[in-house]
Amino acid sequence: MHLKSKFTKKPDGTINKDDISMPRKEINEYYGSYETFAKDLDSLTEHGFIRYIVHGRTGRQCNIYSFSDMWQKYDTEEFKLHSNDLRITNKKK
């Protein structure tokens, strides 16, 4: 829900659907630990609610997330996740 609260509409009418970030400090504040956040995020990505835009681990920056509509196709043949949609350490699945 905290990630969803970061979804905003700007005064010019644009939305930040593909530019949602959560720095580690915020993760620790809201979740208590990165591990808990990562488990929740894995579940959301595996079910098509969220996808990764930028994997911050490679450049020591924040991960950038996007909200996805793929969840509407979950459990059908049309449901497809790209490896980039998943967390780097979770790509083996």
Secondary structure, 3 states (H helix, E strand, C coil): CHHHHCCCECCCCCECCCCEECCHHHHHHHHCCHHHHHHHHHHHHHCCCEEEEECHHHCCCCCEEEECCHHHHCCCCCCCCCHHHCCHHHCCC
